[in-house]
Amino acid sequence: MTLIQGISTPGSKQHGSPSAAAGSRVFKTPGAQSKRDKLDRFIPNRSGMDDLPPFDLCSGRESSAAASDAAGSLSSPSKQEFQQLLAGALHLTSEQGARVLAFKHKAPAPPPEHANSMASLYSANLGTAPQRKQHRHIPTTQERILDAPDLVDDYYLNLLDWSSGNQLAIALGPTVYLYNASTGTIDELCSCPSEGEYVTSVAWAGDASHLAIGTSSAKVQVWDAARSKQVKELAGHTNRVSSLAWNNAILSSGGRDALVCNFDVRLRKHEARVATLRGHEQEVCGLKWSPNGCQVKCTT
């Protein structure tokens, strides 16, 4: 770049006499050179470099400028063997060419006996995985339908009870049937002997072997289900027995006479009634002992 007094460029024409142009002073920047040597100080001159990538280690190609000087050294067996070993160490194949990093293929799998020493570092803060919530399946259709003719249609009666031994006691009119849910068999346990008498309540004991039966004639019976034999008959009500409940050896009964009687089945017949509750005014249609055996619930 050239500076001329009067801010004129080298290509600009001077107006006026020639003497004015001759008398003008011309200033040049220090170190100014010809147009051929003008280069940016931050970008090197790459004209002397070849066009091949610097990592072309196994193709064996050379630049045109150095081909004549290095032709003899590249053709030596030791040089070729070195290039083969170097290409194998870098995992370079003929398909990959001179590429050092390949992003198209996954890394090779480690051998089966390989143990990653950093696995504990990656899984240290993971914690326990949350457990998946389990939903209980509720069937929408019945599993089995049992015929129940002569089932008394009375809300205050308790005519069904399931034992811990997977047996279902069903009172149909004057007869009690036992249905074994495991085998599907149905057996008749007992029937009321008097005409017009019917079963009003049934309840299994905790041992799943004894069944208590209440009748419309104010009787409470205890049956051995395995032997199909009556083992005890208890008295204490004046009307039908609508509900029964066991508490170990204590059998509670509630009837239409608004009484709740507690019987100890281990005692003799006349000594079996150990307590009588008289606080109700209507028929006791439901009884249930608490799990600790200290309280009994009565429903009227």
Secondary structure by P-SEA (a helix, b strand, c coil): cccccccccccccccccaaaaaabbbbbccccccccccccccccccccccccccccccccccccccccccccccccaaaaaaaaaaaaaaccccccccccccccccccccccccccccccccccccccccccbbbbbbbccccbbbbbccccccccccccccccccbbbbbcccbbbbbccccbbbbbcccccccccccccccccccccbbbbbcccbbbbbbccccccccccccccccccccccccccbbbbbccccbbbbbccccccccccccccccccccccbbbbcccccbbbbcc
